[in-house]
Amino acid sequence: MEYIYGALLLHKLGQPVNEESLKKVISAAGASVDEAKVKTLIASLQGVDIGAELQNASIVSAAPAAGAAAPAKEEKKEEEKPSESAAGLSALFG
């Protein structure tokens, strides 16, 4: 995780996200640098617009909040069903 956080920090500060910069950030944080993880992360970020991905992530995280209202409607429908059942039973014995 510290490698991803380092890359995000570099991006936020407007610094280039490359191997050298990422190694400096990880070292400055007091962690030991794993060359393989640095190379893997930098390779996976090639051609990725970090700003656009962060914006998409915030849009996606807002979507479940809108979907949370849907189960409330279903609960209301379930509440209506027992009253309809009770009405049917009262007609049999009423």
Sequence and secondary structure as in RCSB ss.txt:
>XXXX:A:sequence
MEYIYGALLLHKLGQPVNEESLKKVISAAGASVDEAKVKTLIASLQGVDIGAELQNASIVSAAPAAGAAAPAKEE
KKEEEKPSESAAGLSALFG
>XXXX:A:secstr
 HHHHHHHHHHHTT   SHHHHHHHHHHTT    HHHHHHHHHHTTT  HHHHHHHHHHHHHHHHHHTHHHHHHH
HHHHHHHHHHHHHHHHHH 
